[in-house]
Amino acid sequence: MFLIDMFNKKTVMPSADTALPGRSTPLNAGDTHFVNGKPLQGPYPAGLEVTYLGMGCFWGAERLYWTIPGVYVTAVGYAGGVTPNPTYNETTTGLTGHAEMVKVVFDPAVVSYRQLLKVFFEEHDPTQGMRQGNDIGTTYRSALYTTTPAQADEARQARDDFQAALDKAGRKTPITTEIGPLEEFYYAEDYHQQYLAKNPGGYCGLRGTGVACPVG
């Protein structure tokens, strides 16, 4: 019974009344990207765009994106929940409502948002609801938080196109990716930033469906 209660608590979004209180001050995320030395929190050069992608564990997802030409800088953090400035340990309880997210700052003249979406849909399984593989809880849900109306339109179209590809491949499970405008992004602790560059032997549980996404 205890295990069932813990599972349910971690996979159900908390309300404002049941969420952890958090704190008023941001966590220390560090100043620069461990791999490319660019500023994590800006300022960024003019002409760049920002978007936020959640694919389960943010360690492996961030590594995917910092290697893409045209991506200026990446950072990991928490979004989509209730608790202000949550810690990693708080998010894993399911009582903050946040998903693990990757902030991607990119040059649309070099890499399009649709190309970033292609990586998103191909490199994890967006049909699993409040989990990703063995990682279970609201924090591991699939999510796209956008910063412009154009991104929102493209995200919904990419989702529909990938759903059609999954259906054609015989995988008719519906995509559960949450799509909406970013409300607030809280940077994760500094030791999580570029974690797999700092810890090359670290765990990375990302696994796609094997179906190609017809966008990008």
Secondary structure, DSSP 8 states (H G I E B T S, - for coil): -HHHHHHHHHHS---TTTS----SS-----SB-TTT--BSS----TT-EEEEEEESSHHHHHHHHHTSTTEEEEEEEEESSSSSS--HHHHTTTSS--EEEEEEEE-TTTS-HHHHHHHHHHSS-TTSSSEETTEESGGG-EEEEESSHHHHHHHHHHHHHHHHHHHHTT-------EEEE---EEE--GGGTTHHHH-TT--------S---S--
